[in-house]
């Protein structure tokens, strides 16, 4: 691949964000290849050296793109990582497909809010994450999996993330949910982390909610720790937008 | 991420370790920061030698240094690269977004510029366009405009204007009626050639019958005088192309779709706007 082709690849990656190609596509130097589970497609993402990535912004005290509703977005990412990263001792990519309700069961534990509010916040967050390549959300099948950007997290970051993973509640669902959903979630759980044993008992639920705040705090970290490096930076068409002013728009 | 692109090592190979870190940090800061950076913030921007290394680092990655004002810097797509990219990704930004974006450029930059309120060679402006104007002139459903604005803001092509108007609306509810918008920080990433191209496209679209537009068409018809001036540092290993093809105008960098942005909007969107708006004649 000659130099102008390589330059075009880098520019394209910047303009498009993570993009999928046929498996045989030759990638330019310095690109990460993340193979899809079916091995037919591959994600190509530019890999920045450790001292030249987006995370440098933090060290320099500079602002990257702002994410709309950063807290809800971070919580959702935490919930998806908790559910889709089946075994934290294993590689994070590609992770497993998880039912939306399972993700919501984790997300709900992060705050004691009105169901309607939670639902709206969660939908907004998952859309933002999806458009930025952090998660892949199949809206029709209501299935979520980790996005290619999560596959760029390096080992040092994953170590931190593992701790957080363990501190988050396993996917579960409230008792009042339909029984078949419960089965689905158990199915999802048995492949990986969310073992049935670790599911909180009904009476623990209240306690869990009380803990929500404390759980919610660490969950901001997954974003600030790992994603951040990747996060702020490449975010192409992503969740960034002015935060403070944001309410003005959607409201009307 | 063990293997590093050779560009990262080649450009800084001759530097001391400290300078190497400075250049790499400056690269990351330029590429990912939301706003242009003042040179006092980074040694690699202040020091001419290091700046050259930085440029050498950006070049093989399809990027180039862009100077914004006397002391600020950012990075943008190389002109040759942005031409190719915009040809490749013409549809990367939805039509509605392009329409809204052009309206904001017309109201916040083109019209104020013709009144002498905005610098001639800049797409950054402090003249807000209100959401109400956008809905009125675009003749699009309010929801479509709002969705487009959200995407444009996310990509940094548009930003919310700080609400400092002393008018009465402010006192009212903080609904979107009072919201107004400015061109976003990504427009600072346009190279001089891209800025000029965007300006020309806007003139062609909004004032197609003006002598200025005729002059632009005439110049573009002569392939020998490629309408795109070569920026000082960017090399051109691509032979000069007649600029008649859809220009790469906005290499509105980091944002996803942005590449083709500047190009498209003028073509489609304006035609209809031109008639409704007080035609923004960027005076010559």
Interface residues (C-beta under 8 A of the other chain):
Chain A: X3 X4 X6 X7 X8 X9 X10 X11 X12 X14 X15 X16 X17 X28 X29 X30 X32 X46 X47 X48 X49 X50 X51 X52 X53 X54 X55 X56 X57 X59 X60 X62 X63 X64 X65 X66 X68 X131 X152 X154 X232 X233 X234 X235 X236 X237 X238 X239 X240 X241 X242 X245 X247 X248 X249 X250 X251 X252
Chain B: X1 X3 X4 X5 X6 X7 X8 X21 X24 X25 X27 X28 X29 X31 X32 X33 X34 X35 X37 X41 X42 X59 X60 X61 X62 X63 X77 X78 X80 X81 X82 X84 X85 X88 X89 X92 X146 X149 X150 X151 X153 X154 X155 X156 X159 X160 X174 X175 X176 X177 X178 X179 X237 X238 X253 X254 X255 X256 X257 X258 X259
